[in-house]
């Protein structure tokens, strides 16, 4: 038996199993594959949805400041960094996923990326007002984090900046307006609703 081989009848722990992979769509790390860990509720943004999102945003994010508040696999934030974002903060609460993100950051030599273990809503609230060009809001679908995350993101997003929201249902203008936000683009892909939002004051630029 080779070193590290499992003994007969002994299963590997669940954390060692994977649930597939996603890939970075464009930029300097194009086609890089990212592992999807076996975690309850982990639901990486599909490749096709991310491709559409970055078509909406434009391919070049040079100089942008970004925050991925519920990073998971890191696919959204790393996609932004791959396309030239000046700084990307990946926030994740799961310790195993944080370790995986750190390994990815080292492997890619992603000097613009920082990984932080913690609460996504708290990280959004800690941002300086109007300081971020792009915020990713993709919390667990079965939680109650959408409203507080959007409220905090609305304060953090810069004039002319964007908020990406992924949710199990479409958010209407009536729901977004009290938060000071307006819908810029929307896509439904299966059970996922992808929204690109802007501050209401920027809606005239649509």
MIKE-849665 format. One record per atom (N, C-alpha, C): residue number from 1; atom name; residue in three letters; x, y, z. Coordinates in steps of 0.1 Angstrom, whole numbers, plus 2048, in hexadecimal, padded with zeros to 3 digits. Last residue first. Layout:
NODE seq atom type   x   y   z
NODE NUM   CA  ALA   X   Y   Z
...
//
This chain:
NODE seq atom type   x   y   z
NODE 206    N  UNK 6E4 A22 748
NODE 206   CA  UNK 6E1 A15 743
NODE 206    C  UNK 6DE A16 734
NODE 205    N  UNK 6E8 A39 755
NODE 205   CA  UNK 6F3 A35 74C
NODE 205    C  UNK 6F0 A28 745
NODE 204    N  UNK 6D4 A3D 766
NODE 204   CA  UNK 6D3 A44 75A
NODE 204    C  UNK 6DD A40 750
NODE 203    N  UNK 6DC A2F 77D
NODE 203   CA  UNK 6D3 A28 774
NODE 203    C  UNK 6D1 A30 766
NODE 202    N  UNK 6EA A39 791
NODE 202   CA  UNK 6F2 A36 784
NODE 202    C  UNK 6E8 A30 77A
NODE 201    N  UNK 6D9 A3C 7A6
NODE 201   CA  UNK 6DE A48 7A0
NODE 201    C  UNK 6E6 A46 793
NODE 200    N  UNK 6D6 A21 7AE
NODE 200   CA  UNK 6CB A28 7A7
NODE 200    C  UNK 6D0 A35 7A0
NODE 199    N  UNK 6F3 A0D 7A6
NODE 199   CA  UNK 6EC A17 7AF
NODE 199    C  UNK 6E1 A1E 7A7
NODE 198    N  UNK 6EB 9EE 796
NODE 198   CA  UNK 6F3 9FA 797
NODE 198    C  UNK 6EC A03 7A2
NODE 197    N  UNK 6EF 9CA 790
NODE 197   CA  UNK 6E8 9D6 796
NODE 197    C  UNK 6F2 9E2 796
NODE 196    N  UNK 6E7 9AE 780
NODE 196   CA  UNK 6F2 9B8 780
NODE 196    C  UNK 6EB 9C5 784
NODE 195    N  UNK 6DD 98D 789
NODE 195   CA  UNK 6DA 99C 788
NODE 195    C  UNK 6E7 9A4 788
NODE 194    N  UNK 6D1 96E 783
NODE 194   CA  UNK 6DE 976 783
NODE 194    C  UNK 6DA 984 780
NODE 193    N  UNK 6C1 954 791
NODE 193   CA  UNK 6BF 961 78B
NODE 193    C  UNK 6CB 969 78D
NODE 192    N  UNK 6C0 931 78C
NODE 192   CA  UNK 6C8 93C 790
NODE 192    C  UNK 6C3 949 789
NODE 191    N  UNK 6B5 91A 782
NODE 191   CA  UNK 6AF 91F 78E
NODE 191    C  UNK 6B6 92C 793
NODE 190    N  UNK 6BC 922 761
NODE 190   CA  UNK 6B7 918 76A
NODE 190    C  UNK 6B0 91E 776
NODE 189    N  UNK 6C3 942 761
NODE 189   CA  UNK 6C9 936 75C
NODE 189    C  UNK 6C5 92A 765
NODE 188    N  UNK 6BA 962 759
NODE 188   CA  UNK 6B6 956 760
NODE 188    C  UNK 6BC 94A 759
NODE 187    N  UNK 6C7 982 75D
NODE 187   CA  UNK 6C8 976 756
NODE 187    C  UNK 6C3 96B 75E
NODE 186    N  UNK 6C9 9A6 759
NODE 186   CA  UNK 6C4 99A 760
NODE 186    C  UNK 6C4 98E 757
NODE 185    N  UNK 6D7 9C7 760
NODE 185   CA  UNK 6D5 9BB 758
NODE 185    C  UNK 6D0 9AF 760
NODE 184    N  UNK 6CF 9DB 773
NODE 184   CA  UNK 6D6 9DE 766
NODE 184    C  UNK 6D5 9D3 75C
NODE 183    N  UNK 6B9 9E7 78B
NODE 183   CA  UNK 6BD 9DB 783
NODE 183    C  UNK 6C3 9E0 776
NODE 182    N  UNK 6C5 9FB 7A6
NODE 182   CA  UNK 6BD 9F9 79A
NODE 182    C  UNK 6C2 9EE 792
NODE 181    N  UNK 6C4 A07 7C8
NODE 181   CA  UNK 6CA 9FF 7BD
NODE 181    C  UNK 6C0 9FE 7B2
NODE 180    N  UNK 6BC A0F 7E1
NODE 180   CA  UNK 6C3 A19 7D9
NODE 180    C  UNK 6CA A12 7CD
NODE 179    N  UNK 6AB 9FF 7EE
NODE 179   CA  UNK 6B9 9FE 7F1
NODE 179    C  UNK 6C2 A07 7EA
NODE 178    N  UNK 692 A05 7E3
NODE 178   CA  UNK 695 A0A 7F1
NODE 178    C  UNK 6A3 A08 7F5
NODE 177    N  UNK 697 9F8 7C9
NODE 177   CA  UNK 696 A06 7CB
NODE 177    C  UNK 699 A0B 7D9
NODE 176    N  UNK 694 9DC 7CB
NODE 176   CA  UNK 6A1 9E2 7CA
NODE 176    C  UNK 6A1 9F1 7CD
NODE 175    N  UNK 679 9D6 7CA
NODE 175   CA  UNK 681 9D1 7D5
NODE 175    C  UNK 68E 9D8 7D6
NODE 174    N  UNK 671 9E2 7B2
NODE 174   CA  UNK 66A 9E6 7BE
NODE 174    C  UNK 672 9E2 7CB
NODE 173    N  UNK 680 9D4 7A0
NODE 173   CA  UNK 684 9E2 7A2
NODE 173    C  UNK 67D 9E7 7AF
NODE 172    N  UNK 685 9B3 7AD
NODE 172   CA  UNK 67E 9BD 7A5
NODE 172    C  UNK 683 9CB 7A8
NODE 171    N  UNK 699 996 7A9
NODE 171   CA  UNK 696 9A2 7B2
NODE 171    C  UNK 690 9AD 7A9
NODE 170    N  UNK 690 974 7A3
NODE 170   CA  UNK 693 982 79E
NODE 170    C  UNK 690 98C 7A8
NODE 169    N  UNK 69E 95A 7B7
NODE 169   CA  UNK 693 961 7B1
NODE 169    C  UNK 697 96F 7AD
NODE 168    N  UNK 6B6 951 7C1
NODE 168   CA  UNK 6AD 947 7BC
NODE 168    C  UNK 6A0 94D 7B6
NODE 167    N  UNK 6D3 965 7B6
NODE 167   CA  UNK 6C8 962 7BF
NODE 167    C  UNK 6BE 958 7B9
NODE 166    N  UNK 6EE 97B 7B5
NODE 166   CA  UNK 6E9 96E 7B0
NODE 166    C  UNK 6DF 969 7BA
NODE 165    N  UNK 6F8 99A 7AB
NODE 165   CA  UNK 6F0 993 7B4
NODE 165    C  UNK 6EB 986 7AE
NODE 164    N  UNK 712 9B1 7A8
NODE 164   CA  UNK 70C 9A5 7A2
NODE 164    C  UNK 705 99D 7AD
NODE 163    N  UNK 713 9D3 7A5
NODE 163   CA  UNK 711 9C9 7AF
NODE 163    C  UNK 70B 9BD 7A7
NODE 162    N  UNK 72A 9ED 799
NODE 162   CA  UNK 720 9E2 797
NODE 162    C  UNK 71F 9D9 7A3
NODE 161    N  UNK 72F A11 795
NODE 161   CA  UNK 733 A03 798
NODE 161    C  UNK 727 9F9 796
NODE 160    N  UNK 727 A2B 793
NODE 160   CA  UNK 72B A24 787
NODE 160    C  UNK 72F A16 788
NODE 159    N  UNK 734 A31 7B3
NODE 159   CA  UNK 72C A36 7A8
NODE 159    C  UNK 731 A30 79B
NODE 158    N  UNK 73A A12 7C5
NODE 158   CA  UNK 73E A1F 7C0
NODE 158    C  UNK 734 A24 7B5
NODE 157    N  UNK 72B A01 7E0
NODE 157   CA  UNK 72E A02 7D1
NODE 157    C  UNK 730 A10 7CD
NODE 156    N  UNK 724 A02 7FB
NODE 156   CA  UNK 732 9FF 7F7
NODE 156    C  UNK 735 A02 7E8
NODE 155    N  UNK 708 A04 7FD
NODE 155   CA  UNK 711 A0E 802
NODE 155    C  UNK 71F A0E 7FE
NODE 154    N  UNK 700 9ED 7F0
NODE 154   CA  UNK 6FC 9F9 7EB
NODE 154    C  UNK 703 A05 7F0
NODE 153    N  UNK 70A 9D9 802
NODE 153   CA  UNK 711 9DB 7F5
NODE 153    C  UNK 70D 9E8 7EE
NODE 152    N  UNK 6F8 9DB 817
NODE 152   CA  UNK 706 9DF 819
NODE 152    C  UNK 70D 9E1 80C
NODE 151    N  UNK 6E1 9D2 809
NODE 151   CA  UNK 6E1 9DF 810
NODE 151    C  UNK 6EF 9E4 812
NODE 150    N  UNK 6E9 9B9 801
NODE 150   CA  UNK 6E6 9C3 7F7
NODE 150    C  UNK 6E6 9D1 7FD
NODE 149    N  UNK 6EB 9AC 81A
NODE 149   CA  UNK 6F6 9AD 811
NODE 149    C  UNK 6F4 9B8 806
NODE 148    N  UNK 6D0 9AE 824
NODE 148   CA  UNK 6DB 9B5 82B
NODE 148    C  UNK 6E8 9B6 822
NODE 147    N  UNK 6C3 99E 80F
NODE 147   CA  UNK 6C0 9AC 812
NODE 147    C  UNK 6CB 9B3 819
NODE 146    N  UNK 6D0 984 80F
NODE 146   CA  UNK 6CF 98D 803
NODE 146    C  UNK 6CD 99B 807
NODE 145    N  UNK 6D0 973 825
NODE 145   CA  UNK 6DB 97D 824
NODE 145    C  UNK 6DA 986 818
NODE 144    N  UNK 6C2 95D 82E
NODE 144   CA  UNK 6BC 96A 82E
NODE 144    C  UNK 6C6 975 82D
NODE 143    N  UNK 6C5 93E 81B
NODE 143   CA  UNK 6C7 947 826
NODE 143    C  UNK 6C0 954 825
NODE 142    N  UNK 6C5 92E 805
NODE 142   CA  UNK 6BC 92B 80F
NODE 142    C  UNK 6BD 933 81C
NODE 141    N  UNK 6DA 935 7F4
NODE 141   CA  UNK 6CC 938 7F0
NODE 141    C  UNK 6C2 936 7FB
NODE 140    N  UNK 6F7 946 801
NODE 140   CA  UNK 6EF 93A 800
NODE 140    C  UNK 6E0 93D 7FD
NODE 139    N  UNK 6FF 963 7EB
NODE 139   CA  UNK 6FE 95B 7F8
NODE 139    C  UNK 6F7 94E 7F6
NODE 138    N  UNK 70E 975 7D9
NODE 138   CA  UNK 709 968 7D6
NODE 138    C  UNK 708 95F 7E2
NODE 137    N  UNK 719 991 7CD
NODE 137   CA  UNK 710 98D 7D8
NODE 137    C  UNK 709 980 7D4
NODE 136    N  UNK 735 9A4 7C6
NODE 136   CA  UNK 72E 997 7C3
NODE 136    C  UNK 726 993 7CF
NODE 135    N  UNK 73B 9C4 7BA
NODE 135   CA  UNK 739 9BC 7C6
NODE 135    C  UNK 731 9B0 7C2
NODE 134    N  UNK 751 9DC 7AD
NODE 134   CA  UNK 749 9D0 7AA
NODE 134    C  UNK 748 9C8 7B7
NODE 133    N  UNK 75D 9F3 7B7
NODE 133   CA  UNK 758 9F3 7AA
NODE 133    C  UNK 74F 9E7 7A7
NODE 132    N  UNK 75A A03 7D7
NODE 132   CA  UNK 75C 9F6 7CF
NODE 132    C  UNK 756 9F7 7C1
NODE 131    N  UNK 754 A19 7E6
NODE 131   CA  UNK 762 A16 7E4
NODE 131    C  UNK 765 A0A 7DA
NODE 130    N  UNK 73E A25 7F3
NODE 130   CA  UNK 740 A27 7E5
NODE 130    C  UNK 74F A24 7E1
NODE 129    N  UNK 74C A23 814
NODE 129   CA  UNK 740 A26 80B
NODE 129    C  UNK 745 A2A 7FD
NODE 128    N  UNK 761 A07 81A
NODE 128   CA  UNK 75F A15 81A
NODE 128    C  UNK 754 A19 811
NODE 127    N  UNK 754 9E9 829
NODE 127   CA  UNK 75A 9F0 81D
NODE 127    C  UNK 758 9FF 81F
NODE 126    N  UNK 747 9DC 83D
NODE 126   CA  UNK 754 9E2 840
NODE 126    C  UNK 75A 9EA 835
NODE 125    N  UNK 731 9D1 831
NODE 125   CA  UNK 72F 9DC 839
NODE 125    C  UNK 73C 9E4 83D
NODE 124    N  UNK 73E 9BB 824
NODE 124   CA  UNK 737 9C6 81C
NODE 124    C  UNK 735 9D2 824
NODE 123    N  UNK 745 9AC 83B
NODE 123   CA  UNK 74F 9B1 832
NODE 123    C  UNK 74A 9BD 829
NODE 122    N  UNK 72B 9A5 844
NODE 122   CA  UNK 734 9AE 84C
NODE 122    C  UNK 73F 9B4 844
NODE 121    N  UNK 723 995 82F
NODE 121   CA  UNK 71C 9A1 832
NODE 121    C  UNK 724 9AB 83A
NODE 120    N  UNK 736 97F 832
NODE 120   CA  UNK 735 988 826
NODE 120    C  UNK 72E 995 828
NODE 119    N  UNK 74C 978 84C
NODE 119   CA  UNK 73E 97A 848
NODE 119    C  UNK 73D 983 83C
NODE 118    N  UNK 76A 966 845
NODE 118   CA  UNK 761 96E 84D
NODE 118    C  UNK 753 96F 847
NODE 117    N  UNK 78B 966 839
NODE 117   CA  UNK 780 95D 83F
NODE 117    C  UNK 777 966 848
NODE 116    N  UNK 797 972 81B
NODE 116   CA  UNK 793 975 829
NODE 116    C  UNK 788 96C 82E
NODE 115    N  UNK 7AF 978 803
NODE 115   CA  UNK 7A5 96E 809
NODE 115    C  UNK 7A3 971 817
NODE 114    N  UNK 7B6 98C 7E8
NODE 114   CA  UNK 7B8 98A 7F6
NODE 114    C  UNK 7AC 981 7FB
NODE 113    N  UNK 7C7 992 7C9
NODE 113   CA  UNK 7BD 98B 7D1
NODE 113    C  UNK 7C0 98A 7DF
NODE 112    N  UNK 7DD 99B 7BC
NODE 112   CA  UNK 7D2 9A5 7BD
NODE 112    C  UNK 7C7 99F 7C6
NODE 111    N  UNK 7ED 986 7B8
NODE 111   CA  UNK 7F1 990 7C2
NODE 111    C  UNK 7E6 99A 7C5
NODE 110    N  UNK 7EC 967 7B2
NODE 110   CA  UNK 7E2 972 7B1
NODE 110    C  UNK 7E4 97D 7BB
NODE 109    N  UNK 7F8 94F 7AB
NODE 109   CA  UNK 800 95B 7AE
NODE 109    C  UNK 7F8 968 7AD
NODE 108    N  UNK 7E9 939 7A9
NODE 108   CA  UNK 7E8 942 79E
NODE 108    C  UNK 7F1 94E 79F
NODE 107    N  UNK 7F0 92D 7C1
NODE 107   CA  UNK 7F3 926 7B5
NODE 107    C  UNK 7F2 92F 7A9
NODE 106    N  UNK 7E6 93F 7D4
NODE 106   CA  UNK 7F5 93C 7D3
NODE 106    C  UNK 7F8 936 7C5
NODE 105    N  UNK 7CB 93D 7CF
NODE 105   CA  UNK 7D1 94A 7CE
NODE 105    C  UNK 7E1 948 7CC
NODE 104    N  UNK 7C6 922 7D5
NODE 104   CA  UNK 7C4 927 7C7
NODE 104    C  UNK 7CC 934 7C5
NODE 103    N  UNK 7CC 923 7F0
NODE 103   CA  UNK 7D4 91A 7E8
NODE 103    C  UNK 7D3 91F 7D9
NODE 102    N  UNK 7B7 933 7F9
NODE 102   CA  UNK 7C5 937 7FB
NODE 102    C  UNK 7CE 930 7F2
NODE 101    N  UNK 7A1 923 7F2
NODE 101   CA  UNK 7A3 930 7EB
NODE 101    C  UNK 7B1 935 7ED
NODE 100    N  UNK 7A4 90E 804
NODE 100   CA  UNK 7A5 90C 7F6
NODE 100    C  UNK 7A7 919 7EE
NODE  99    N  UNK 7A1 91C 81C
NODE  99   CA  UNK 7AE 916 819
NODE  99    C  UNK 7AF 913 80A
NODE  98    N  UNK 786 923 819
NODE  98   CA  UNK 790 92D 81A
NODE  98    C  UNK 79E 928 817
NODE  97    N  UNK 77A 90A 81A
NODE  97   CA  UNK 77A 912 80D
NODE  97    C  UNK 784 91D 80D
NODE  96    N  UNK 77F 904 835
NODE  96   CA  UNK 784 8FB 82A
NODE  96    C  UNK 784 902 81D
NODE  95    N  UNK 770 918 842
NODE  95   CA  UNK 77F 917 843
NODE  95    C  UNK 785 90F 838
NODE  94    N  UNK 758 92D 835
NODE  94   CA  UNK 75B 91F 837
NODE  94    C  UNK 76A 91D 837
NODE  93    N  UNK 754 948 82F
NODE  93   CA  UNK 753 944 83D
NODE  93    C  UNK 757 936 83F
NODE  92    N  UNK 765 95F 81A
NODE  92   CA  UNK 75E 952 81C
NODE  92    C  UNK 75F 94E 82A
NODE  91    N  UNK 76D 977 803
NODE  91   CA  UNK 769 975 810
NODE  91    C  UNK 761 968 811
NODE  90    N  UNK 786 985 7F0
NODE  90   CA  UNK 77D 979 7F1
NODE  90    C  UNK 77A 976 7FF
NODE  89    N  UNK 78C 9A2 7E0
NODE  89   CA  UNK 78B 99C 7ED
NODE  89    C  UNK 781 991 7ED
NODE  88    N  UNK 7A2 9AF 7C9
NODE  88   CA  UNK 796 9A6 7CA
NODE  88    C  UNK 797 9A0 7D8
NODE  87    N  UNK 7AF 9CA 7B6
NODE  87   CA  UNK 7AE 9C3 7C3
NODE  87    C  UNK 7A1 9BB 7C4
NODE  86    N  UNK 7AF 9CE 79A
NODE  86   CA  UNK 7BA 9D3 7A3
NODE  86    C  UNK 7BA 9CC 7B0
NODE  85    N  UNK 7A6 9B8 780
NODE  85   CA  UNK 7A2 9BF 78C
NODE  85    C  UNK 7AE 9C2 795
NODE  84    N  UNK 7AC 9A8 76A
NODE  84   CA  UNK 7B4 9B4 76C
NODE  84    C  UNK 7B0 9BC 778
NODE  83    N  UNK 7A0 990 766
NODE  83   CA  UNK 79D 99A 75C
NODE  83    C  UNK 7A3 9A8 760
NODE  82    N  UNK 7A6 982 77C
NODE  82   CA  UNK 7AB 97D 770
NODE  82    C  UNK 7AA 988 765
NODE  81    N  UNK 795 98E 78F
NODE  81   CA  UNK 7A4 990 78F
NODE  81    C  UNK 7AB 98C 783
NODE  80    N  UNK 77C 984 786
NODE  80   CA  UNK 77F 993 785
NODE  80    C  UNK 78E 996 786
NODE  79    N  UNK 780 969 78B
NODE  79   CA  UNK 77E 96E 77E
NODE  79    C  UNK 780 97D 77C
NODE  78    N  UNK 783 96A 7A7
NODE  78   CA  UNK 78E 967 79F
NODE  78    C  UNK 78D 96A 790
NODE  77    N  UNK 768 971 7AD
NODE  77   CA  UNK 773 97A 7B1
NODE  77    C  UNK 77F 977 7A9
NODE  76    N  UNK 75A 95A 7A3
NODE  76   CA  UNK 757 967 79F
NODE  76    C  UNK 762 971 7A1
NODE  75    N  UNK 767 943 7AF
NODE  75   CA  UNK 766 944 7A0
NODE  75    C  UNK 763 952 79C
NODE  74    N  UNK 76A 93B 7C9
NODE  74   CA  UNK 772 946 7C5
NODE  74    C  UNK 770 94A 7B6
NODE  73    N  UNK 75A 928 7D4
NODE  73   CA  UNK 765 923 7CC
NODE  73    C  UNK 76E 92F 7C8
NODE  72    N  UNK 751 93F 7EC
NODE  72   CA  UNK 74F 931 7E8
NODE  72    C  UNK 75C 92B 7E1
NODE  71    N  UNK 74B 95B 7F2
NODE  71   CA  UNK 754 957 7E7
NODE  71    C  UNK 753 948 7E3
NODE  70    N  UNK 739 972 7F7
NODE  70   CA  UNK 736 964 7FA
NODE  70    C  UNK 73E 95B 7F0
NODE  69    N  UNK 744 98A 7ED
NODE  69   CA  UNK 740 989 7FB
NODE  69    C  UNK 73D 97B 800
NODE  68    N  UNK 75C 996 7DD
NODE  68   CA  UNK 754 98A 7DB
NODE  68    C  UNK 750 986 7E9
NODE  67    N  UNK 764 9B6 7D1
NODE  67   CA  UNK 762 9AE 7DD
NODE  67    C  UNK 758 9A2 7DA
NODE  66    N  UNK 77C 9CB 7C0
NODE  66   CA  UNK 771 9C1 7C0
NODE  66    C  UNK 770 9BA 7CD
NODE  65    N  UNK 786 9E5 7AC
NODE  65   CA  UNK 786 9E0 7BA
NODE  65    C  UNK 77A 9D7 7BC
NODE  64    N  UNK 797 9E7 78D
NODE  64   CA  UNK 78B 9E6 795
NODE  64    C  UNK 78E 9E1 7A3
NODE  63    N  UNK 7AD 9E7 77C
NODE  63   CA  UNK 7AC 9F2 786
NODE  63    C  UNK 7A0 9F1 78F
NODE  62    N  UNK 79D 9D7 761
NODE  62   CA  UNK 7AA 9DD 766
NODE  62    C  UNK 7A7 9E8 770
NODE  61    N  UNK 78B 9C6 756
NODE  61   CA  UNK 788 9CC 763
NODE  61    C  UNK 794 9D3 769
NODE  60    N  UNK 780 9BF 737
NODE  60   CA  UNK 78B 9C4 73E
NODE  60    C  UNK 787 9CB 74B
NODE  59    N  UNK 768 9B6 72C
NODE  59   CA  UNK 772 9AC 72E
NODE  59    C  UNK 77E 9B1 737
NODE  58    N  UNK 748 9C0 739
NODE  58   CA  UNK 754 9C2 731
NODE  58    C  UNK 75F 9B9 735
NODE  57    N  UNK 731 9B9 747
NODE  57   CA  UNK 73A 9C2 74D
NODE  57    C  UNK 745 9C7 744
NODE  56    N  UNK 725 9A7 735
NODE  56   CA  UNK 71E 9B3 73A
NODE  56    C  UNK 728 9BD 73F
NODE  55    N  UNK 738 993 735
NODE  55   CA  UNK 735 99A 728
NODE  55    C  UNK 72D 9A7 72B
NODE  54    N  UNK 736 98B 74F
NODE  54   CA  UNK 742 993 74B
NODE  54    C  UNK 741 998 73D
NODE  53    N  UNK 71D 97E 74E
NODE  53   CA  UNK 720 989 757
NODE  53    C  UNK 72C 992 752
NODE  52    N  UNK 722 96A 73B
NODE  52   CA  UNK 718 974 738
NODE  52    C  UNK 71B 981 741
NODE  51    N  UNK 734 95A 74A
NODE  51   CA  UNK 738 960 73D
NODE  51    C  UNK 72F 96B 739
NODE  50    N  UNK 725 953 760
NODE  50   CA  UNK 730 95C 762
NODE  50    C  UNK 735 962 754
NODE  49    N  UNK 712 943 753
NODE  49   CA  UNK 70E 94F 75A
NODE  49    C  UNK 719 959 75C
NODE  48    N  UNK 723 92E 74A
NODE  48   CA  UNK 71C 936 740
NODE  48    C  UNK 717 943 746
NODE  47    N  UNK 72D 923 762
NODE  47   CA  UNK 736 92A 759
NODE  47    C  UNK 72F 933 74F
NODE  46    N  UNK 719 92A 780
NODE  46   CA  UNK 71D 922 774
NODE  46    C  UNK 725 92A 76A
NODE  45    N  UNK 726 930 7A0
NODE  45   CA  UNK 71F 936 794
NODE  45    C  UNK 723 92F 787
NODE  44    N  UNK 724 915 7B7
NODE  44   CA  UNK 72B 91E 7AF
NODE  44    C  UNK 723 924 7A3
NODE  43    N  UNK 718 90E 7D3
NODE  43   CA  UNK 711 90F 7C6
NODE  43    C  UNK 719 919 7BD
NODE  42    N  UNK 715 8FE 7F0
NODE  42   CA  UNK 71F 904 7E7
NODE  42    C  UNK 71A 903 7D9
NODE  41    N  UNK 703 8EF 800
NODE  41   CA  UNK 6FF 8FC 7FC
NODE  41    C  UNK 709 903 7F3
NODE  40    N  UNK 71D 8DD 810
NODE  40   CA  UNK 70E 8DF 80F
NODE  40    C  UNK 70C 8EE 80A
NODE  39    N  UNK 739 8D5 7FB
NODE  39   CA  UNK 734 8DC 806
NODE  39    C  UNK 725 8DF 805
NODE  38    N  UNK 752 8CA 7EC
NODE  38   CA  UNK 745 8C3 7F0
NODE  38    C  UNK 741 8CA 7FC
NODE  37    N  UNK 760 8E3 7D6
NODE  37   CA  UNK 760 8DA 7E2
NODE  37    C  UNK 752 8D5 7E5
NODE  36    N  UNK 76B 8E6 7B7
NODE  36   CA  UNK 75F 8E9 7BF
NODE  36    C  UNK 75E 8DE 7CA
NODE  35    N  UNK 789 8F4 7AA
NODE  35   CA  UNK 781 8E9 7B0
NODE  35    C  UNK 775 8EE 7B7
NODE  34    N  UNK 78D 904 78B
NODE  34   CA  UNK 78B 906 799
NODE  34    C  UNK 783 8FB 79F
NODE  33    N  UNK 7A2 907 76F
NODE  33   CA  UNK 797 900 776
NODE  33    C  UNK 798 902 785
NODE  32    N  UNK 7A9 920 757
NODE  32   CA  UNK 7AD 91A 764
NODE  32    C  UNK 7A1 913 76B
NODE  31    N  UNK 79F 92D 741
NODE  31   CA  UNK 79E 91E 741
NODE  31    C  UNK 7A4 918 74E
NODE  30    N  UNK 7B2 94A 748
NODE  30   CA  UNK 7A8 943 740
NODE  30    C  UNK 7AA 934 740
NODE  29    N  UNK 7C1 95B 757
NODE  29   CA  UNK 7C0 94D 75C
NODE  29    C  UNK 7B5 946 754
NODE  28    N  UNK 7BF 974 74A
NODE  28   CA  UNK 7CC 96D 74A
NODE  28    C  UNK 7CC 95F 74F
NODE  27    N  UNK 79E 971 73A
NODE  27   CA  UNK 7A9 978 740
NODE  27    C  UNK 7B6 970 741
NODE  26    N  UNK 782 95A 741
NODE  26   CA  UNK 78B 963 739
NODE  26    C  UNK 796 96A 741
NODE  25    N  UNK 778 946 751
NODE  25   CA  UNK 773 947 743
NODE  25    C  UNK 77D 94F 73B
NODE  24    N  UNK 781 92C 767
NODE  24   CA  UNK 782 93A 764
NODE  24    C  UNK 780 93C 755
NODE  23    N  UNK 76B 911 76E
NODE  23   CA  UNK 777 916 768
NODE  23    C  UNK 776 925 766
NODE  22    N  UNK 763 8F8 787
NODE  22   CA  UNK 75F 903 77D
NODE  22    C  UNK 76C 908 778
NODE  21    N  UNK 75C 8D6 791
NODE  21   CA  UNK 765 8E2 78F
NODE  21    C  UNK 75E 8EC 786
NODE  20    N  UNK 753 8BD 7A9
NODE  20   CA  UNK 755 8C2 79C
NODE  20    C  UNK 75E 8CE 79B
NODE  19    N  UNK 753 8B9 7C4
NODE  19   CA  UNK 746 8B9 7BD
NODE  19    C  UNK 747 8BF 7AF
NODE  18    N  UNK 769 8A4 7D7
NODE  18   CA  UNK 766 8B0 7CF
NODE  18    C  UNK 758 8AE 7C9
NODE  17    N  UNK 772 898 7F7
NODE  17   CA  UNK 76C 896 7EA
NODE  17    C  UNK 769 8A3 7E4
NODE  16    N  UNK 77C 89F 810
NODE  16   CA  UNK 786 89C 805
NODE  16    C  UNK 77F 89A 7F8
NODE  15    N  UNK 767 8A2 820
NODE  15   CA  UNK 76D 8AE 81C
NODE  15    C  UNK 777 8AC 811
NODE  14    N  UNK 760 888 828
NODE  14   CA  UNK 758 88F 81E
NODE  14    C  UNK 75F 89B 818
NODE  13    N  UNK 77C 872 829
NODE  13   CA  UNK 773 87B 82F
NODE  13    C  UNK 76C 883 824
NODE  12    N  UNK 77D 852 81A
NODE  12   CA  UNK 783 85F 81B
NODE  12    C  UNK 778 868 822
NODE  11    N  UNK 777 834 82D
NODE  11   CA  UNK 773 83E 823
NODE  11    C  UNK 77B 84B 825
NODE  10    N  UNK 785 815 82F
NODE  10   CA  UNK 785 822 836
NODE  10    C  UNK 782 82C 82B
NODE   9    N  UNK 788 7FC 823
NODE   9   CA  UNK 77C 7FE 82B
NODE   9    C  UNK 77B 80C 832
NODE   8    N  UNK 7AB 7FD 823
NODE   8   CA  UNK 79E 7F6 81E
NODE   8    C  UNK 793 7F9 828
NODE   7    N  UNK 7B9 81D 827
NODE   7   CA  UNK 7B8 810 82B
NODE   7    C  UNK 7AB 80A 826
NODE   6    N  UNK 7C5 832 80C
NODE   6   CA  UNK 7BB 830 816
NODE   6    C  UNK 7BB 821 81A
NODE   5    N  UNK 7E7 83D 809
NODE   5   CA  UNK 7DC 835 804
NODE   5    C  UNK 7D2 832 810
NODE   4    N  UNK 7FD 848 815
NODE   4   CA  UNK 7F2 851 813
NODE   4    C  UNK 7E6 84A 80E
NODE   3    N  UNK 814 834 804
NODE   3   CA  UNK 812 83E 80F
NODE   3    C  UNK 806 846 80B
NODE   2    N  UNK 806 816 7F7
NODE   2   CA  UNK 80E 822 7F6
NODE   2    C  UNK 80B 82B 801
NODE   1    N  UNK 809 7F4 800
NODE   1   CA  UNK 800 800 800
NODE   1    C  UNK 809 80C 800
//
